[in-house]
Structures are given as C-alpha cells and as structure tokens.
C-alpha cells in the first residue's frame, strides 16, 4: 500500500500544475495517468506550439451554467502569473493575434516546464497506471490500480473531458463525480468544425482550402475571425468559436463582408461599371472560386449588374451580410478541442475546487463545467483551477 498526502489523477495541464503547487507546499504528491506519455494534449495544441494563455483572459471568455464560478480562481492565479513562470523558465514566446501567446519553438517547452516544476517539488509521476476503483475511507481515499493500492488524504480529478479520444480521453472523471453523488451536466463537443447538409456540401466542398474573414453569429453571440471551407464543412477560428454556442437545429448567421457595406458595393458597381458581370464585381472582394460557387449555390443571375433589379441587388447584399446556413452537425469529439458541460460547478467550492459535500475530493480543468473560448483560455483555466486546488490539498 503506497501512502501519499495527495493523488492527482490525470497528467495533463491542470493535473501537473496542481501537483507542482501542492508539492511546493511540502505535500507528498503522486500523479497517476493511464497514458504512456504525459501531456499529450499539450504537445499537439496550437499546431505543436501550445497557445498556453491569453493576455486578455477574463471570466467573460468562459461558458458555464454558473458564469460566476470561474471568477475566483482566475483572479487568484492570472495569465500574468503564468507568463511570469514561462519567462522564469526562459521559454521564448510571441503573441500571434488577439492576445494569444504561443511558444516560439515547441509545445514541448510547456511540458518540460511542468515536469521541472513537479521535479523541483518532489512530485512522483506514474504513467501507464489504470485506476480500477476509488473508495472513500475515514481518513481519505483508497485507490486500487494496475500499479497496486494507494491511499491518500486528498484526491484530485484532472482527467479532462471527452474531446480527442485518440489522445486517451475517457468519461472517467464524470463517473467518479457520479459515484460520490455529484451531478454532471450534459456534455457536447465544443471548439469543433461544422459538417454540412448534403445539399450545401455538394457545392461548398469545392471551396475546400479557401479562408475568408467573417463575423459569425448564433444565439446572440458573435465572433469576428477567419472561416475556412473544408471538404466536410466549415472550420477556422470563427466557426470553432461559435460552435460552443451552437445547438443542434440552429442556423448560423454569417457576414461574409464584415468590413464592407454589400449594398453600397453593388450600387457603386451599377453606377461605375454597369456593364460588368456580377461575378466581376464580387471578384474584387472574394476569391474567384468562391464567387463562382456562391453564384451557383444562391442561384444569382450572373449578368451585367445594370440588368439586376433592385430587389435582386438587395437580396444579394442581404445574403452576403447575413448568410443563413444550418449545419448538419459538428465533427464531434474526434476533432473537438474541448468538451462543454461536465461536473456541475454548484457542487464545488469556487475557492478550492473541492466537492462541497465530499471532503478531500477535488475536480479541476476540463472535467468541470467551465469551457473557455479558443485562444489560450482553456489552458488558463487549467493553470487557475489547478492552482486553486494546489494551494489547499
């Protein structure tokens, strides 16, 4: 029987960070993970460069049934705290866009930082360890694992959500929550590309590889970023962001000309170049391949603009600025960056992340019903929630 003060299940961003913080307080800590390699999701994040935080991270960048829950942890361990740690480790980084901070070199730098912090704090990390059962005892918890039995006072669940099952995602954390009487909110894939209805895909799949600047809106939320056409549907930052707010059956409203007035554009063309074809006018603001497909898809008449009626011009302008498209669905957990839903925050202390009714049981990171926007926010939640628990376990 191995005795530890703290056991953390899950060697991802939140788990490793929490372990390092707890170990630095003199607690004996062991991290258990079923994967062969720690931090796999970190390694592939941000195209292999890890978007480790966002300079503008705040509570408004997170979704949760209780939007106030994340405030405490985020205010006590901020993006500036983690940026300071990155600098302390001599890791070169840069801002890509919109406050998103990436490693100059590789996501391996962030994994190395976490491992060095754990090593400095005397934390033991045990990969390839399957948890067979978890039981509450008078003094803490007993874990039966493929590596033998463990006992601990504090147990931290940092097992993540269901996104990217190829990297080892499982519902383990939700099952532990339910075992101890905590409610788990319904989960779904988020920050994920959309798939299209067959009638839309037949035309739009030909645009695969084209990216345009758009403003995408759904359920009173909008994002202004790039949209990418793919063989299967719509992707790119704007689509990933809005996917967190989309629900099955919803239509997306896409402004394909967020910096232009489409009606003024067409009116100008009718005045200045009345004999030019509609396609010629639209080619000035969109890729040619997209213009050809859109004319076919929306059944616009590709005639000299002077031949278009006022109602036709209005309809074209309205479609360009308010294109309504109803996705068939999303690509699901296979490609989703995160999982919405999870352990109900009403069951947890926002200060410590401990279950209110189960002494010594903590939930941190993605397993909790707190989901960040695209752009480093989910990593910041890992650091902030990991720190909140790490200071008290």
C-alpha positions as CSV (number, residue, x, y, z in Angstrom):
1,X,0.0,0.0,0.0
2,X,1.5,3.3,-1.1
3,X,0.7,6.2,1.2
4,X,0.5,9.8,-0.2
5,X,-0.9,13.1,1.0
6,X,-2.3,13.9,-2.4
7,X,-3.0,11.8,-5.5
8,X,-3.8,13.6,-8.8
9,X,-5.5,11.5,-11.5
10,X,-4.6,12.9,-14.9
11,X,-1.2,14.2,-16.1
12,X,-2.4,17.0,-18.3
13,X,-2.0,20.7,-17.9
14,X,-4.3,21.1,-14.9
15,X,-3.1,17.9,-13.1
16,X,0.6,18.5,-13.4
17,X,0.3,22.2,-12.4
18,X,-1.8,21.3,-9.4
19,X,0.6,18.6,-8.4
20,X,3.6,21.0,-8.6
21,X,1.8,23.6,-6.5
22,X,0.8,21.1,-3.8
23,X,4.3,19.6,-3.8
24,X,5.9,23.0,-3.3
25,X,3.9,23.3,-0.1
26,X,5.6,20.2,1.2
27,X,2.8,17.7,0.5
28,X,3.8,14.2,-0.8
29,X,2.1,14.1,-4.2
30,X,1.8,11.4,-6.9
31,X,0.3,11.9,-10.4
32,X,-1.3,8.8,-12.0
33,X,-2.2,8.6,-15.7
34,X,-3.3,5.8,-17.9
35,X,-1.4,7.1,-20.9
36,X,2.1,6.1,-21.9
37,X,3.2,9.8,-22.2
38,X,2.2,12.8,-20.1
39,X,0.8,16.0,-21.5
40,X,-0.2,14.5,-24.9
41,X,-2.9,17.1,-25.5
42,X,-0.4,19.9,-24.6
43,X,2.1,18.6,-27.1
44,X,-0.3,18.8,-30.1
45,X,-2.1,22.0,-29.1
46,X,-1.6,25.2,-31.1
47,X,-0.2,23.3,-34.0
48,X,2.5,21.9,-31.8
49,X,3.4,25.3,-30.3
50,X,0.9,25.4,-27.5
51,X,-1.3,28.5,-27.1
52,X,-0.5,28.5,-23.4
53,X,-2.6,31.5,-22.3
54,X,-4.3,34.7,-23.5
55,X,-3.3,38.2,-22.4
56,X,-6.9,39.2,-22.2
57,X,-8.2,36.2,-20.3
58,X,-11.2,37.1,-18.0
59,X,-14.4,35.5,-16.8
60,X,-16.3,36.8,-19.9
61,X,-14.3,34.4,-22.0
62,X,-15.7,31.3,-20.4
63,X,-19.0,29.3,-20.7
64,X,-20.6,27.7,-17.7
65,X,-24.0,27.1,-16.3
66,X,-22.8,29.4,-13.5
67,X,-20.8,32.1,-15.2
68,X,-19.5,33.5,-11.9
69,X,-17.9,30.3,-10.7
70,X,-14.6,30.8,-12.6
71,X,-14.0,34.3,-11.3
72,X,-12.3,33.4,-8.0
73,X,-9.7,31.0,-9.5
74,X,-9.0,33.3,-12.5
75,X,-8.4,36.3,-10.2
76,X,-6.1,34.5,-7.9
77,X,-3.8,32.9,-10.5
78,X,-3.9,35.1,-13.6
79,X,-2.4,34.9,-17.1
80,X,0.3,37.2,-15.9
81,X,1.3,34.8,-13.2
82,X,1.8,32.0,-15.8
83,X,3.5,34.3,-18.2
84,X,6.0,35.1,-15.4
85,X,6.6,31.4,-14.9
86,X,7.2,30.9,-18.6
87,X,9.7,33.8,-18.6
88,X,11.4,32.3,-15.5
89,X,12.0,29.1,-17.4
90,X,13.5,31.1,-20.3
91,X,10.8,30.0,-22.8
92,X,10.6,32.3,-25.8
93,X,7.1,33.1,-26.9
94,X,5.1,35.5,-29.1
95,X,1.6,37.0,-29.5
96,X,0.0,35.5,-32.6
97,X,-3.2,37.5,-32.6
98,X,-5.9,38.7,-30.2
99,X,-3.7,38.2,-27.1
100,X,-2.9,34.6,-28.0
101,X,0.5,33.6,-26.7
102,X,2.4,30.7,-28.3
103,X,5.8,29.2,-27.7
104,X,8.4,30.3,-30.4
105,X,9.8,26.8,-30.5
106,X,7.6,23.9,-29.4
107,X,4.8,22.8,-27.0
108,X,7.4,20.5,-25.5
109,X,8.7,23.6,-23.7
110,X,5.5,23.9,-21.7
111,X,5.5,20.1,-20.8
112,X,9.2,20.5,-19.8
113,X,8.2,23.5,-17.6
114,X,5.5,21.4,-15.8
115,X,7.8,18.4,-15.4
116,X,10.6,20.6,-14.0
117,X,8.2,22.3,-11.5
118,X,7.0,18.8,-10.4
119,X,10.5,17.5,-10.1
120,X,11.5,20.6,-8.0
121,X,8.5,20.0,-5.7
122,X,9.3,16.3,-5.3
123,X,6.2,15.1,-7.2
124,X,6.2,11.5,-8.5
125,X,4.6,10.9,-11.9
126,X,3.4,7.4,-12.8
127,X,2.2,6.8,-16.4
128,X,0.5,3.6,-17.7
129,X,-1.5,3.3,-14.5
130,X,-5.1,2.3,-14.8
131,X,-7.4,3.2,-12.0
132,X,-9.6,0.2,-11.2
133,X,-11.6,1.6,-8.3
134,X,-11.8,4.6,-5.9
135,X,-13.2,4.2,-2.4
136,X,-13.7,6.8,0.4
137,X,-12.2,5.9,3.8
138,X,-12.3,7.6,7.2
139,X,-9.0,9.4,6.5
140,X,-9.3,9.9,2.8
141,X,-9.3,7.6,-0.2
142,X,-8.1,4.2,-1.3
143,X,-7.3,3.6,-5.0
144,X,-7.0,0.2,-6.5
145,X,-4.8,0.5,-9.6
146,X,-2.9,-1.6,-12.1
147,X,0.2,-0.5,-10.1
148,X,-1.1,-1.6,-6.8
149,X,-3.0,0.1,-4.0
150,X,-2.7,3.7,-3.0
151,X,-4.0,5.7,0.0
152,X,-4.3,9.5,0.1
153,X,-5.9,12.2,2.1
154,X,-6.8,14.4,-0.9
155,X,-7.8,13.1,-4.3
156,X,-7.7,15.5,-7.3
157,X,-9.6,14.5,-10.5
158,X,-7.9,16.2,-13.5
159,X,-8.9,13.7,-16.2
160,X,-10.3,16.2,-18.8
161,X,-13.3,15.8,-21.0
162,X,-14.3,13.7,-23.9
163,X,-12.6,15.6,-26.7
164,X,-9.9,13.8,-28.8
165,X,-10.4,10.2,-27.7
166,X,-7.4,9.2,-29.8
167,X,-5.3,11.0,-27.1
168,X,-6.9,8.9,-24.4
169,X,-10.0,11.0,-23.4
170,X,-12.5,9.0,-21.3
171,X,-15.5,9.7,-19.1
172,X,-13.6,8.6,-16.0
173,X,-13.8,11.9,-14.2
174,X,-17.6,12.1,-14.7
175,X,-18.0,8.6,-13.4
176,X,-16.1,9.4,-10.2
177,X,-18.2,12.5,-9.7
178,X,-21.4,10.5,-10.1
179,X,-20.0,7.8,-7.8
180,X,-19.8,10.3,-5.0
181,X,-23.2,11.9,-5.7
182,X,-22.1,15.0,-7.7
183,X,-24.3,15.9,-10.7
184,X,-22.7,16.0,-14.1
185,X,-24.2,18.4,-16.7
186,X,-24.8,17.1,-20.3
187,X,-21.6,17.2,-22.4
188,X,-21.0,18.0,-26.0
189,X,-18.1,18.7,-28.4
190,X,-17.0,22.4,-28.5
191,X,-14.4,24.4,-30.4
192,X,-15.2,22.0,-33.3
193,X,-15.7,22.3,-37.1
194,X,-19.2,22.0,-38.5
195,X,-20.4,19.5,-41.0
196,X,-23.0,20.5,-43.6
197,X,-26.2,19.1,-45.1
198,X,-25.6,17.2,-48.3
199,X,-27.3,19.9,-50.5
200,X,-24.9,22.5,-49.1
201,X,-21.8,20.3,-49.0
202,X,-22.3,19.3,-52.7
203,X,-21.4,22.9,-53.7
204,X,-19.4,24.3,-50.9
205,X,-16.9,21.3,-50.6
206,X,-15.4,22.6,-53.9
207,X,-14.2,25.6,-51.9
208,X,-12.0,23.5,-49.6
209,X,-8.9,25.4,-48.6
210,X,-10.4,28.9,-49.0
211,X,-10.4,31.1,-46.0
212,X,-12.2,34.4,-45.6
213,X,-12.7,37.0,-42.8
214,X,-16.2,36.8,-41.4
215,X,-18.4,37.7,-38.5
216,X,-20.3,34.6,-37.3
217,X,-23.4,34.8,-35.0
218,X,-25.5,32.3,-33.2
219,X,-27.7,32.6,-30.1
220,X,-26.9,36.3,-29.5
221,X,-23.1,35.7,-29.6
222,X,-20.8,36.7,-32.5
223,X,-17.1,36.2,-33.4
224,X,-15.1,38.1,-36.0
225,X,-12.3,35.8,-37.3
226,X,-11.4,33.6,-40.2
227,X,-13.7,31.0,-41.7
228,X,-12.3,28.0,-43.6
229,X,-14.2,25.9,-46.1
230,X,-13.3,22.2,-45.8
231,X,-14.3,19.0,-47.6
232,X,-16.7,18.2,-44.8
233,X,-18.0,21.7,-43.9
234,X,-16.9,24.9,-42.2
235,X,-13.9,25.4,-39.9
236,X,-11.4,28.1,-39.0
237,X,-11.4,30.2,-35.7
238,X,-14.8,31.9,-36.3
239,X,-16.5,28.5,-36.7
240,X,-14.7,26.9,-33.8
241,X,-15.6,29.8,-31.6
242,X,-19.3,29.9,-32.5
243,X,-19.6,26.1,-32.2
244,X,-19.6,26.5,-28.4
245,X,-22.8,28.5,-28.6
246,X,-24.5,26.4,-31.4
247,X,-27.0,23.7,-30.6
248,X,-28.5,21.1,-33.0
249,X,-31.0,22.6,-35.3
250,X,-29.7,26.2,-35.0
251,X,-28.8,28.2,-38.1
252,X,-25.6,30.3,-38.3
253,X,-25.7,33.8,-39.5
254,X,-22.5,34.6,-41.3
255,X,-21.5,38.1,-42.5
256,X,-19.0,37.4,-45.3
257,X,-18.2,41.1,-45.7
258,X,-17.7,42.3,-42.1
259,X,-15.8,45.4,-43.1
260,X,-17.8,46.4,-46.2
261,X,-21.4,47.6,-47.0
262,X,-22.5,45.0,-49.5
263,X,-25.4,47.2,-50.8
264,X,-23.1,50.1,-51.3
265,X,-20.6,47.8,-53.1
266,X,-23.3,46.7,-55.6
267,X,-24.7,50.3,-56.0
268,X,-21.2,51.6,-56.8
269,X,-20.7,48.8,-59.4
270,X,-24.1,49.7,-61.0
271,X,-23.0,53.3,-61.3
272,X,-19.3,53.0,-62.2
273,X,-19.2,49.7,-64.2
274,X,-22.8,48.9,-65.2
275,X,-21.8,46.5,-68.0
276,X,-19.6,44.4,-65.7
277,X,-20.9,40.9,-64.7
278,X,-22.0,40.3,-61.1
279,X,-19.1,37.9,-60.8
280,X,-16.6,40.5,-61.9
281,X,-17.8,42.9,-59.2
282,X,-17.7,40.3,-56.5
283,X,-14.3,39.1,-57.6
284,X,-12.9,42.4,-56.2
285,X,-13.7,41.3,-52.6
286,X,-13.9,37.5,-52.7
287,X,-11.7,34.7,-54.2
288,X,-12.8,33.9,-57.7
289,X,-13.5,30.2,-56.9
290,X,-15.8,31.3,-54.1
291,X,-17.7,33.8,-56.3
292,X,-18.4,31.1,-58.9
293,X,-19.7,28.7,-56.3
294,X,-21.8,31.3,-54.5
295,X,-23.5,32.4,-57.7
296,X,-24.4,28.8,-58.4
297,X,-25.3,28.0,-54.8
298,X,-27.5,31.0,-54.3
299,X,-28.9,30.9,-57.8
300,X,-28.0,34.5,-58.6
301,X,-28.1,35.7,-62.2
302,X,-24.5,36.3,-63.4
303,X,-25.5,39.2,-65.8
304,X,-24.3,42.7,-66.2
305,X,-25.1,44.5,-62.9
306,X,-27.3,47.0,-64.7
307,X,-29.7,44.2,-65.5
308,X,-30.2,43.2,-61.9
309,X,-33.4,44.5,-60.3
310,X,-33.3,46.5,-57.1
311,X,-34.9,43.5,-55.3
312,X,-32.2,41.2,-56.7
313,X,-29.5,43.6,-55.5
314,X,-31.0,43.8,-52.1
315,X,-31.3,40.0,-51.8
316,X,-27.6,39.5,-52.9
317,X,-26.4,42.2,-50.4
318,X,-28.5,40.7,-47.6
319,X,-27.2,37.2,-48.3
320,X,-23.6,38.4,-48.3
321,X,-24.0,40.1,-44.9
322,X,-26.5,37.7,-43.3
323,X,-25.9,34.3,-44.9
324,X,-28.2,31.8,-43.1
325,X,-26.8,28.2,-43.1
326,X,-28.0,25.4,-40.9
327,X,-25.2,22.9,-40.2
328,X,-25.9,19.2,-40.2
329,X,-23.9,18.8,-37.0
330,X,-20.2,19.0,-35.9
331,X,-17.3,16.7,-36.3
332,X,-17.8,15.7,-32.7
333,X,-15.3,14.7,-30.0
334,X,-12.9,13.3,-32.6
335,X,-11.6,16.8,-33.6
336,X,-13.1,18.9,-30.8
337,X,-10.6,20.9,-28.8
338,X,-12.7,20.9,-25.6
339,X,-15.9,19.5,-24.0
340,X,-18.8,21.7,-22.8
341,X,-20.6,20.6,-19.7
342,X,-19.2,18.3,-17.0
343,X,-19.1,18.3,-13.2
344,X,-21.7,20.8,-12.1
345,X,-20.0,23.9,-10.5
346,X,-22.8,24.2,-8.0
347,X,-21.3,21.0,-6.4
348,X,-17.8,22.6,-6.0
349,X,-16.2,25.4,-3.9
350,X,-15.1,28.1,-6.3
351,X,-12.2,28.9,-4.0
352,X,-10.7,25.4,-3.6
353,X,-12.4,23.3,-6.3
354,X,-13.3,20.7,-3.6
355,X,-16.7,19.0,-3.7
356,X,-18.9,20.7,-1.1
357,X,-20.3,17.5,0.2
358,X,-17.3,15.2,-0.2
359,X,-14.3,16.1,2.0
360,X,-10.9,15.8,0.2
361,X,-12.3,15.3,-3.4
362,X,-11.3,17.9,-5.9
363,X,-12.1,18.5,-9.6
364,X,-10.1,20.8,-11.8
365,X,-9.6,21.6,-15.5
366,X,-11.8,20.5,-18.4
367,X,-13.7,17.9,-16.3
368,X,-15.5,20.8,-14.7
369,X,-18.3,22.7,-16.4
370,X,-16.1,25.6,-17.4
371,X,-15.2,26.0,-21.0
372,X,-13.0,28.7,-22.5
373,X,-13.0,30.3,-25.9
374,X,-10.4,29.4,-28.5
375,X,-7.2,31.2,-27.9
376,X,-5.4,30.0,-24.8
377,X,-8.3,30.4,-22.4
378,X,-8.7,26.7,-21.6
379,X,-5.1,26.5,-20.7
380,X,-5.5,29.5,-18.4
381,X,-8.4,27.7,-16.7
382,X,-6.1,24.6,-16.2
383,X,-3.5,26.8,-14.5
384,X,-6.0,28.8,-12.4
385,X,-8.1,25.9,-11.3
386,X,-5.0,23.8,-10.8
387,X,-3.5,26.5,-8.6
388,X,-6.8,26.9,-6.6
389,X,-6.7,23.2,-5.6
390,X,-2.9,23.0,-5.4
391,X,-2.9,25.6,-2.6
392,X,-5.1,23.7,-0.3
393,X,-4.9,19.9,-1.0
